[in-house]
Amino acid sequence: MNARPSLSVMFFAGSVPADRTDRYRLVHDAAAAADRLGYEAIWLPERHFDAFGGLFPNPSVLAAALAGTTTRCHLRAGSVVAPLHDPIRIAEEWSVVDNLSGGGRIGLSIGSGWNTNDFVLAPDRYETRVADSRDSIAELRTLWAGRRVARRNGSGRTVEVAIQPPPLSSELPLWLTASGNPDTFTAAGRLGTNLLTHLLGQDLGELAGKIGRVSGGRRIAVPALSEAVVEELLDERTRRFFDDASLLGAVPKCLAMLEAVTAAGVDEVACLIDFGPSRQLVLDSLNRLATLARPEVEGAVNVGTP
């Protein structure tokens, strides 16, 4: 395991900006900054039917747009709500992104979903969403490897289909999204996936115990709070995030946090970007956070505060 986790950036929510001509400017600018500053990956969510997160109905569409404006950052779905889609469609879309990005730069975290309104896209799958999301992993791997899967066509015949275009990458990196349920950690170990989780509702001690359920040297990624939430540090819960679950404050405090998550078994920290602060404040924060990935950094400059 690395001495420190790698740093990535993650989008999750944010209201739709009022300027209809420039709604994705922060996404593009933050991705360009992450690519330039050496962040490992850009995580894009899947959200539906709500202004909170409404910029992100399909992570593959945004990843395709960013494939042409980045050169080294990995482009990852965090998460694809797998029960809403046929695995054929997921594999097809991300094969396009793999081709557009030159190969070797994509990854998917598979989520089961939780918002009942999202399931207007697949209402019959809500009750079986956890099993369906895990079952999709085998078919995604089959399709990515160039093999065929069976489906019924428009005339009622069973046919076998393979995705086009073929991906450039020989393997599809997969994560399983865990909200904290220990069974999901166990499932990641069984399915041979990496794991995407968070520190909301679980502390590092709990997380370390759950990570022990994941075997085989799999990658563990954890979103951390950053500059975007500094104005919300008002109550006890957010104070706990500042002290124990964030990269906010002076460099020594942030380095200690990275060492703690490393000790817990985490090898990647995804820094959450929000749309409340000014665009420049977010980009300045990305610049400061990037210094944490440098082994020589031991100073006392604030990272997550202006």
C-alpha positions as CSV (number, residue, x, y, z in Angstrom):
1,M,0.0,0.0,0.0
2,N,1.2,3.6,-0.7
3,A,2.6,5.7,2.1
4,R,-0.3,8.1,1.4
5,P,-3.5,7.6,-0.5
6,S,-3.8,9.1,-4.0
7,L,-6.1,12.1,-4.3
8,S,-9.0,12.3,-6.7
9,V,-11.9,14.7,-7.2
10,M,-15.6,13.7,-6.9
11,F,-18.8,15.4,-8.0
12,F,-22.0,14.4,-6.3
13,A,-24.6,17.1,-6.2
14,G,-25.1,20.8,-6.4
15,S,-28.0,22.8,-7.7
16,V,-28.2,23.5,-11.4
17,P,-26.6,26.9,-12.1
18,A,-28.9,29.6,-13.2
19,D,-26.8,30.5,-16.2
20,R,-28.2,28.1,-18.8
21,T,-25.3,28.7,-21.2
22,D,-22.6,27.8,-18.7
23,R,-23.9,25.1,-16.4
24,Y,-20.9,22.7,-16.8
25,R,-18.1,25.3,-16.6
26,L,-17.1,24.2,-13.1
27,V,-17.1,20.6,-14.1
28,H,-14.8,21.3,-17.1
29,D,-12.5,23.7,-15.1
30,A,-12.2,21.4,-12.1
31,A,-11.4,18.4,-14.4
32,A,-8.8,20.4,-16.2
33,A,-7.2,21.5,-13.0
34,A,-7.3,17.9,-11.6
35,D,-5.6,16.6,-14.8
36,R,-2.9,19.3,-14.6
37,L,-2.2,18.9,-10.9
38,G,-1.8,15.2,-10.9
39,Y,-5.0,14.0,-9.3
40,E,-5.7,10.3,-10.0
41,A,-9.3,10.4,-11.1
42,I,-12.5,12.3,-11.6
43,W,-15.6,10.6,-10.2
44,L,-19.0,11.4,-11.8
45,P,-22.3,10.4,-10.2
46,E,-25.7,9.3,-11.5
47,R,-28.6,11.5,-10.2
48,H,-32.1,11.8,-11.6
49,F,-35.2,14.1,-11.5
50,D,-34.1,16.6,-8.9
51,A,-32.4,20.0,-9.0
52,F,-30.0,18.7,-6.3
53,G,-27.6,16.8,-8.5
54,G,-29.6,17.4,-11.7
55,L,-26.4,18.1,-13.6
56,F,-25.5,14.4,-13.5
57,P,-28.2,12.2,-15.1
58,N,-25.6,10.1,-16.9
59,P,-21.9,9.8,-15.9
60,S,-20.9,8.3,-19.3
61,V,-22.1,11.4,-21.1
62,L,-20.0,13.8,-19.0
63,A,-17.1,11.3,-19.0
64,A,-17.2,11.4,-22.8
65,A,-17.0,15.2,-22.8
66,L,-14.1,15.2,-20.4
67,A,-12.2,12.5,-22.4
68,G,-11.3,15.1,-25.0
69,T,-10.2,17.7,-22.5
70,T,-8.1,15.6,-20.2
71,T,-5.0,13.4,-20.9
72,R,-4.1,11.5,-17.7
73,C,-6.9,11.6,-15.1
74,H,-9.0,8.5,-14.9
75,L,-12.7,9.0,-15.6
76,R,-14.9,7.0,-13.3
77,A,-18.6,6.6,-12.6
78,G,-19.3,7.0,-8.9
79,S,-21.8,5.5,-9.2
80,V,-23.7,3.8,-12.0
81,V,-27.1,2.8,-10.6
82,A,-26.9,-0.5,-12.3
83,P,-30.5,-1.8,-11.7
84,L,-31.8,1.1,-13.8
85,H,-30.1,-0.1,-16.9
86,D,-29.4,-3.2,-19.0
87,P,-25.7,-4.1,-18.5
88,I,-25.4,-4.1,-22.3
89,R,-26.1,-0.4,-22.4
90,I,-23.7,0.3,-19.6
91,A,-20.9,-1.6,-21.3
92,E,-21.7,0.0,-24.6
93,E,-21.5,3.6,-23.3
94,W,-18.4,3.1,-21.3
95,S,-16.7,1.3,-24.2
96,V,-17.2,4.5,-26.2
97,V,-15.6,6.5,-23.3
98,D,-12.7,4.1,-23.2
99,N,-12.1,4.6,-26.9
100,L,-12.5,8.4,-26.7
101,S,-10.0,8.6,-23.7
102,G,-7.4,6.5,-25.4
103,G,-7.9,3.4,-23.2
104,G,-6.9,2.6,-19.7
105,R,-8.5,5.6,-18.1
106,I,-12.0,4.5,-17.1
107,G,-13.7,2.7,-14.2
108,L,-17.2,2.1,-12.8
109,S,-18.5,1.9,-9.3
110,I,-21.7,-0.1,-9.3
111,G,-24.4,1.2,-7.0
112,S,-27.8,-0.3,-6.2
113,G,-29.6,3.0,-5.8
114,W,-31.9,4.2,-3.0
115,N,-34.1,7.0,-4.4
116,T,-37.5,5.5,-5.2
117,N,-38.2,8.2,-7.9
118,D,-35.1,7.1,-9.8
119,F,-36.8,3.8,-10.3
120,V,-39.5,5.2,-12.6
121,L,-36.8,4.1,-15.1
122,A,-37.1,0.5,-13.9
123,P,-40.0,0.2,-11.4
124,D,-40.0,-3.6,-11.2
125,R,-36.4,-3.6,-10.0
126,Y,-36.6,-1.5,-6.8
127,E,-37.2,-4.4,-4.5
128,T,-34.4,-6.5,-6.0
129,R,-32.0,-3.6,-6.7
130,V,-29.2,-4.9,-4.5
131,A,-29.1,-8.4,-6.1
132,D,-29.6,-6.9,-9.5
133,S,-26.7,-4.6,-9.1
134,R,-24.4,-7.4,-8.1
135,D,-25.6,-9.7,-10.8
136,S,-24.8,-7.0,-13.4
137,I,-21.1,-7.3,-12.7
138,A,-20.7,-10.8,-14.3
139,E,-22.4,-9.6,-17.5
140,L,-20.4,-6.4,-17.6
141,R,-17.2,-8.4,-17.4
142,T,-18.5,-10.9,-20.1
143,L,-19.3,-8.1,-22.5
144,W,-16.1,-6.2,-21.9
145,A,-14.1,-9.3,-22.7
146,G,-15.8,-9.4,-26.1
147,R,-18.1,-12.3,-25.4
148,R,-21.8,-12.4,-26.1
149,V,-24.9,-12.4,-23.9
150,A,-28.4,-13.7,-24.7
151,R,-31.4,-11.4,-25.1
152,R,-34.9,-11.6,-26.7
153,N,-35.2,-9.5,-29.8
154,G,-38.2,-7.6,-31.2
155,S,-39.6,-10.7,-32.9
156,G,-39.4,-12.8,-29.7
157,R,-36.3,-14.8,-30.7
158,T,-33.4,-15.3,-28.4
159,V,-30.3,-13.9,-29.9
160,E,-26.7,-13.4,-28.7
161,V,-25.1,-9.9,-28.9
162,A,-21.7,-8.4,-28.2
163,I,-21.0,-4.7,-27.7
164,Q,-19.8,-2.3,-30.3
165,P,-17.3,-0.6,-30.4
166,P,-15.0,-3.0,-28.8
167,P,-13.2,-1.4,-25.8
168,L,-9.5,-0.5,-26.0
169,S,-8.8,-1.7,-22.5
170,S,-8.6,-5.4,-21.8
171,E,-10.2,-5.1,-18.4
172,L,-13.0,-3.0,-17.0
173,P,-12.0,-1.7,-13.5
174,L,-15.0,-2.1,-11.2
175,W,-15.9,-0.8,-7.7
176,L,-18.9,-1.6,-5.5
177,T,-20.5,1.4,-3.8
178,A,-21.0,0.9,-0.1
179,S,-23.0,3.2,2.1
180,G,-21.7,1.5,5.2
181,N,-23.5,-1.9,5.2
182,P,-20.9,-4.5,6.1
183,D,-22.6,-7.0,3.7
184,T,-21.5,-4.8,0.8
185,F,-17.9,-4.9,1.9
186,T,-18.2,-8.7,2.0
187,A,-19.8,-8.8,-1.4
188,A,-16.9,-6.7,-2.9
189,G,-14.5,-9.3,-1.6
190,R,-16.6,-12.1,-3.0
191,L,-17.1,-10.4,-6.4
192,G,-13.5,-9.3,-6.7
193,T,-14.2,-5.6,-7.1
194,N,-12.7,-2.5,-5.6
195,L,-14.8,-0.6,-3.1
196,L,-16.1,3.0,-3.0
197,T,-17.4,4.2,0.4
198,H,-17.5,7.3,2.6
199,L,-17.1,8.5,6.2
200,L,-20.7,9.6,6.7
201,G,-22.1,7.6,9.5
202,Q,-19.0,5.5,10.1
203,D,-15.7,6.4,11.6
204,L,-12.2,5.2,10.6
205,G,-12.2,2.4,13.2
206,E,-15.5,1.0,11.9
207,L,-14.3,1.5,8.3
208,A,-11.0,-0.4,9.0
209,G,-13.0,-3.4,10.3
210,K,-15.2,-3.4,7.3
211,I,-12.3,-3.1,4.9
212,G,-11.0,-6.3,6.5
213,R,-13.9,-8.1,4.7
214,V,-12.4,-7.1,1.3
215,S,-9.6,-9.4,0.3
216,G,-7.2,-9.6,-2.6
217,G,-5.5,-6.2,-2.4
218,R,-8.5,-4.4,-3.9
219,R,-8.5,-0.6,-4.1
220,I,-10.6,1.3,-1.5
221,A,-11.7,4.8,-2.3
222,V,-13.2,7.3,0.1
223,P,-14.7,10.7,-0.7
224,A,-13.5,13.4,1.8
225,L,-15.0,16.7,2.5
226,S,-13.0,19.8,1.2
227,E,-13.3,23.5,0.7
228,A,-16.8,23.3,-0.7
229,V,-18.3,22.7,2.8
230,V,-16.3,25.1,4.9
231,E,-19.2,27.5,5.3
232,E,-21.3,24.7,6.7
233,L,-19.1,24.0,9.7
234,L,-21.7,25.1,12.2
235,D,-23.1,22.2,14.2
236,E,-21.7,19.3,16.1
237,R,-22.0,16.8,13.2
238,T,-20.1,19.0,10.7
239,R,-17.5,19.8,13.4
240,R,-16.9,16.1,13.7
241,F,-16.4,16.0,9.9
242,F,-13.9,18.8,10.2
243,D,-11.9,17.1,12.9
244,D,-12.2,13.5,11.9
245,A,-13.4,13.1,8.3
246,S,-12.1,15.9,6.2
247,L,-9.1,17.5,4.5
248,L,-9.7,20.9,6.0
249,G,-7.2,23.0,7.9
250,A,-3.5,23.2,8.2
251,V,-1.2,20.8,6.3
252,P,-0.1,18.8,9.3
253,K,-3.7,18.1,10.3
254,C,-4.5,17.0,6.7
255,L,-1.4,14.8,6.5
256,A,-2.4,13.1,9.8
257,M,-5.8,12.4,8.3
258,L,-4.3,10.8,5.2
259,E,-2.0,8.7,7.4
260,A,-5.1,7.6,9.4
261,V,-7.1,6.5,6.4
262,T,-4.0,4.7,5.0
263,A,-3.8,2.8,8.2
264,A,-7.5,1.9,7.9
265,G,-6.8,0.3,4.5
266,V,-7.8,3.1,2.1
267,D,-5.6,3.8,-0.9
268,E,-7.6,6.7,-2.6
269,V,-9.3,9.8,-1.2
270,A,-11.8,11.5,-3.5
271,C,-12.3,15.2,-2.6
272,L,-15.9,16.3,-3.0
273,I,-16.6,19.3,-5.2
274,D,-19.7,21.3,-4.6
275,F,-21.3,24.2,-6.4
276,G,-21.9,26.6,-3.5
277,P,-18.6,28.4,-3.3
278,S,-17.2,30.6,-6.1
279,R,-15.6,28.8,-9.0
280,Q,-12.2,30.4,-8.2
281,L,-12.4,29.3,-4.5
282,V,-12.9,25.7,-5.6
283,L,-10.0,25.8,-8.1
284,D,-7.7,27.4,-5.5
285,S,-8.6,24.7,-3.1
286,L,-7.8,22.0,-5.6
287,N,-4.3,23.6,-6.0
288,R,-3.8,23.5,-2.3
289,L,-5.0,20.0,-1.8
290,A,-2.7,18.8,-4.6
291,T,0.3,19.5,-2.4
292,L,-0.8,16.8,0.0
293,A,0.2,14.2,-2.6
294,R,3.8,15.3,-2.5
295,P,5.9,13.3,0.0
296,E,8.1,16.3,0.9
297,V,5.1,18.4,2.1
298,E,5.3,18.9,5.9
299,G,4.5,22.6,6.2
300,A,1.7,24.4,8.0
301,V,-0.1,26.2,5.2
302,N,-3.9,25.8,5.4
303,V,-5.3,23.4,2.8
304,G,-9.0,23.6,3.1
305,T,-9.5,27.2,4.3
306,P,-8.6,30.4,2.4
